[in-house]
Amino acid sequence: MYRITLRSVGNPDFGQDPYQPMSPTEEITVDTLQQAAEAARAYIVRHDLGAGNFPSPRVFKGNQVVARISYNGRIWLPPDGGWRDDDPDDWRRWREAPG
């Protein structure tokens, strides 16, 4: 069982406040990573969000982050050594999940 919290933020490129949500936060539970990706894409479409409005959500299994989902619905696994949110280039080390 996986848990994912879907949320949005304002996009400063469009004069939106990045500290204010653009849609309601939703926490969902799914059986597979693919279902998590599908839920993320459905949330994006349902709330008409752009990439700048959608922070890459973490997917949890228990209390451990096991994946992230990008705006385009791709599933990303943690890099060797784990996620490093304090490193702006961390995303370059993410590994795409096999499809």
N, C-alpha and C positions, 0 to 999 in steps of 0.2 A: 504494500500500500504506500502510495506517495502523496505528499501534501505540497500544494503550491499556493502562494498568495499572489493574486493578480492585482496590480494597482497602476495608477498613472500619476504623472507629474506635469506641470505646465512646462511648455517649451519656450525658453527665453528668446529663441530666434524669432518667435512670433509675438513677443511682448507678453507672454504668459508667465505667471509667477511659478518658478520651479519648486516652490515649497507648498503649493496648493494642488490638490488632486483635481484631475479633469473628469474623473468618473469614480463610482463607488468601489471600494476595495472588496475583493471577493476571495475567500479562502475555500479551496476545493480539495477533495480527495479523489485520487484516480488509482487505477490498478497498474498502469504502465507509463513509461516515459512518453511514449507516443500519444497517449491520451492527454498527458500534461501539455504537450506541444499543441495538440488540437484545441484544448481548452484555452490556451494563451491566444491562439489565432482567433478563436471565436470571440474572446473578450475584446481584442483589438478591433475587430469588425463591428461588433455590437455597439462599441462606444466611439467609433470613428476616430481612432487614435493614429497619430503618425509615429514614426520611429523615435522622434525626440520626446514623445510623451510616454514612452513605454520603457521603464527601467527593466533590464533583464532579470526576471524573477528566478529565485533559487528554488530548486525542487528538493524536498526533504524526504528521507526515508528514516522514520524515527526522528532523532535529533541531528542527524548528519546530512549535510548538503551533498547530494549525489550528482546533481546536474544543474544547468541553467538553460533557459530557453531564450533564444534571440527573437527579435521582432519578426523575422521571416519564418519562424517556427522551427528553426534548426535546434537540435538538442546538443548541448555541449557538456562534456565530462570534465572533471577537474584536471588541471595540469599536474604533472609530476611535482610533488611537494605541496600540493593543495592550492586553494584559492588565495590570492593576496590582494584584497580589496584596496590596500593602501598604495598599490603599484598601478599607475595609469596604463601601463603596457601589459598588465596581467592577461588581458583578453587575447593577446597574441600567442599565449601558451595553451589556451584552451584546446581540447581535443574533441573533434566532432564525433558524436556517437555513430556507430555503424548503422546503416539503414537497412 
